[in-house]
Amino acid sequence: MSSSSEHRGLPWGQQFLIADTTARTGLEYYLLVIREDSVISVLSDATNTLNMVTAMGISGKTLRAGDKLFAKKGHKMTNITFASGSAWAYKEDI
């Protein structure tokens, strides 16, 4: 897995490439699209009260290319750390 981060502005929001194991905090994503076999170790909301890894049942599981993870209604994915793999993260423009 390469260490990189890329940002692209899109009409429906912003798209960020997460392709390393660096903890991501501070931005609010509504969708992750997995690019390759990936394992997510941390995924929670802005208040850190919802452990989305547990809630989605993906703890220790390998996600496959093309899998999509949507934030639970009323929540945004804010704290994200990949153990392996990569994904596109989508953030709404406000």
N, C-alpha and C positions, 0 to 999 in steps of 0.2 A: 504494500500500500504506500503510495507516495504522500509526502507532506505537501498539501496544497489547499488553498482556499480561493474560490473564485466567486465573483458577484456579477449578476446580470440583471438589469432592469427589464421587466416585462410588463405588458399592458395590464395583467391581472395581479401584479405584485412584483416582488423581487425574488430572485432565485439564487441560492448560495450552494456551492459545492462543499461538502464536508468529506474530506478524504484523508483524515489522519485521526489520531487518538487524543487530540487536544480537547479539553472540556470547552464547550460552547455555552456561554451565558449571556443574558442581556437582551437578546433579540427574541421576538415572539413568532414562532413558526406555526402554521396551521396544517402543513402537510410535509411528509418525508417520502421521497420516492427512492427506493433502494436501487443502486446501480450494479452491485455485484454481491456475492455472498457476504453477509455482514452480521455482526453481533453487536447489539447496543447494550452498554453496561449501565448507563444513566439516561433517563428520560423522565423529566418531571415538569410541572407547570410553574408559573411565575411565583406562586406562593410557596412552592416546594411542599405542598400538602398532598398532592396526588402523584404517587409513584406510578407513572404510566407503563413502565416495564412490567410491573406486577399486574396492573389493571388490564393490560392487553395480553397477558399470558406469554410474553416473549423472553422471559428471563432465561438466559443461557441458550436460547434457540437461535439457529442460523436463519436469517431472513434471506430471501432469494431476489435476484435482479427482477425488477418490475413490481415487487411488493410495495404497497402504499400504506402508510400509517397516517391517519387523520387524527387531529386533536379532538378530544371529547368535547361535545357541545358546551360552550361557555368557558373553555380553557384554551390555552395556547401552550405549545411545547417550548420551553424556555431553556432548560438545562439539559444539554445533550452531550453524551460522550460515547464514542464508538470504541469497542474493544478491537474490532477489525472491520474492514470493508469501507464502503462509501455510499453517500446518498446526496440527492438534491434536496435542499430544504427550501420551502416556499414561505415567504413572509408577505402579508398584505400591506399595500401602501395605504397610508392614512392621510 
